[in-house]
Structure formats: C-alpha cells, structure tokens
C-alpha cells in the first residue's frame, strides 16, 4: 500500500514558502505532483513556438524560460528534501532564480527536449518522495534562512508550480 503524503502542519514551514504551500491544495502530494505534471506537459505540447517564446512584458521570462525555471527550482528543492531526510543538519543557501535564466538558454531549446527533462525531473521527484517514510517526511532542515520539513518542501514544489501555472494562464495565455 502506497504512503499518502498529506498536507504539512503550519509548524513545518515558515516564511515565503507558506505562500506556495497554500497554493498546493492536494490531499496527497504524489497525486498532486502527478496531476500537475500531466496538465502542464499537455498544455506545453499544445503551444506554438511563437507562444512558447512570448513574454507578457519587457524583461519578463518567456514560457520556455518559465518552464525551465520550474525545473531548476524543483531540482533544488528536491535536493534540499534529500539532505533533510538524511538528517544532514548543514544550513543550505538560497539561490537567485533570475541568475539561472540566461545560462539555461531555454529559448534556444526544443520544447520536446525541455519536456523530456521535465518528465525525468518529475519522475525523480515523485520516486524520491515515495521513498520517504513518515520519519523522513518530518525531518527538518534550514535553507534560505528558513526551517522547513521534508513534507513542506514537497508541497512547496507543487505550490510553486501551481503559482507559475496561474501566472501562465493569467498573463501569457489570456
């Protein structure tokens, strides 16, 4: 029987991640990550290259850059979850997501390549979180100056994606 990863308690996180966690309304993290992946992959496959390169304002990311940003963030948050689950007490630094955009060269990549990467990253994230038992999910660590649990990191990944999906619908595809 699969473990259901439920919503984190408010004492499992603090700071800005609470905004993302509130976006993730899934009763089970794995189901939420799976559903979000399916929706976003399908949405991206239906967009033209012109749409994928669209920026809703000067200086804003393209849809391709937005998708790669979500992948980068998921990788970083999953890595944090692994470190915390393994009881590594090293405080982890934050990262400047804007500094990652230009070196990603997302706009020059084929969407199928980005989606293949998305599939690999999401599959790895799901399998990692499925491997955690309740003790591991409750482990806490500190990253970006905030203390949070492994479970909260999982919901942060999902909520971060939902946050950007809302922006995508409201500002890019409206």
Secondary structure, DSSP 8 states (H G I E B T S, - for coil): ---------GGG--TTHHHHHHH---SSHHHHHHHHHHHHHHHHHTS-HHHHT--SSTT---HHHHHHHHHHHHHHHHHHHHHHHTT----B----HHHHHHHHTGGGS-HHHHHHHHHHHHHHHHHHHHH--HHHHH-EEEETTEEEEHHHHHHHHHHHHHHHHHHIIIII--
